[in-house]
């Protein structure tokens, strides 16, 4: 799979993977909240507002940017593999 080089700087600004923070689990930058928590909330039918209420260290802008990044990555991946 070819990885879009424009995505890496965006990931670095939003997500941290550090063995000293949650054993290297990808988390929202400057928090200890795993990215997967957001996905799990949305997958189970919870709203973004409910997620943000339960994890106040995550800013709305961070969550939205992570969702936009996930969308960009998935669409890029699908497009590249449909050629």
N, C-alpha and C positions, 0 to 999 in steps of 0.2 A: 504494500500500500504506500502510495506517495503521500507524504504529509505536507500540507500547505504551510510554508514557512511563515506566512502572515499570522497564523494561529498561535505560534509559540510565544511571541511577546505578549499577546493578550492573556494567555494562560499564566505566564509569569507574573502579570499584574493582578491576577484574581485568585490564583490557587497556589498553595504552598504544600510541598511534600518534603517533610523534614523528619528524620528518624527520632528527633528529640520532641516532636509534636505528634501525639496520637500514633506513635510507632510508625510514622511515615505515611499514614493515611492521608489522601488528598483532602485538604481543608480549605475553607475560605481564608484568604490571606488575612493575617493579624487576628485570627480567631482559633478556636479549637473545635470548630463545627465542621464535621465532614460534609463534603459536597453531596455524598450519597444520601445524607439526611434530607436534603431538599428534594431529590428525586423520589425518595421513599414517601415523603409527605404528599407530593403531587400524585404519585402513582396510587396512593390509597384514597384519593379523593379530597384530601385536605387542600385548603387554599394557600396561596402565597402569604396572605396576611396571617393565617394561623401559624405557618412556619416562622414568620418574622416575630410574631408574639412569643413563640416558644424559644426562639434563639435571638435575643435582642442584640447580641454582639455582631450579627450579620446585618448589614445595611441593605435596604431595598435595592439600591443601585447595584450592589454586588450581586445579589441574587438574580436580578434581571440580566445583568451582563453575562453571568455564568450560563443562564438559559439561552441567551442569544448566541453565545459561543458554542454551546452544544448543538444548537440548530445549524449554525454555520458549518461546523465540523461534519455533521451527519449529511447535510445537503451536498457538501463538497465531496465527501466520500462516495455517496450514491452517484453523483454526476460523473466522477472519475471512473467509476466501475461500470457505467452504462455505455461507455464508448466502445 
